Amino acid sequence: MGRIDHRANHCAVPRQDGAASSQRRPLPSPEDVFIAWLLWLPDGVDLPEAALQEIAKLDHRAALPPGAKRLRDLLLAVARGAGLKS
């Protein structure tokens, strides 16, 4: 999964007079990001290995906000095989 750029949630929304106004959309929940990541993975991928790669990306950040910590926990559950059947 690529990097999550919080600035990408900043969008221009046309006002009634046709001019663009700036609004912020709320960030997706960690669970929504996790589901999107799962759906993005190609068939046959090694889920635990893919999760470890994403965890490594998150771990390069100095401080994780609470939502990113929750996402890391979800990925860690996959990396450990929690709830997965072989």
N, C-alpha and C positions, 0 to 999 in steps of 0.2 A: 504494500500500500504506500502511496506517496505521502509526502509530508502534509500535514494539515496546516494551512496558512489561514490564521484567523482574520487576516486582512481580506481574504476572499469573501468573507461574509458581509463585506461592505458593498452595497450596490446602489446604483442610481435608479430612482423611481420617478417616472414622469408625474408632474403635478397637473392639476386641471388646466392650468394656463400653458401647458406644454413644456415648461422649463423642467429641468431635472432637479430633484431634491435628493438629499443624501439620507439614507436610513440604514440602520443596522438590523440585520436579521439575527434571531437568536441562534446560537450554535446548536448543532444536532446533539442529542444525548449520546453518552458513551455507548449505550446499547445500540443505537441506530448506526453509529460509526462501525461498531463491531459487526453488525449484520451486513452492512455494505461491504466491509472487508471480506467477510466469508463469501458473499455472492460474487465478488470480484476475482476471487482465486480461480485459477484454471483447474479443470478436472484432473484428478489424480495427484494433486500436490500433497506433499507431506505436511499436514496441518501443524503438528508440533514444531517442525522446523520453520515453517512460515511464521508462526506466532513468535518464535524466538527472534527471528529477524526483525519483526516489528517492535518487540520489546527492546532490542538493542538500539533501535532508532529513538525510541522514547527515552531510554537511559542516557542518551547523549545530551539531553537538555539538563540545564542546571537545576531547575525547580519545575515540577509538574503541577499544574492546577488540579483541583479535585477531580474534574471530569477526565483528564488524561490519566490520573492515577487509577480511576475506576476502569478505564479502557485497558490499562496495563494489567490490572487484576483479571479481567476477562481473557486477555491474551495468555496470561500466565496459566489460567485454568486449562486452556487448550494445549499449551506447551507441556503441561504435566499429564495430559490425557484425561482430565476430569470429565466424566460423562461421555467419553468416546468409547464406542464398541469396535472391536477389531473384527 
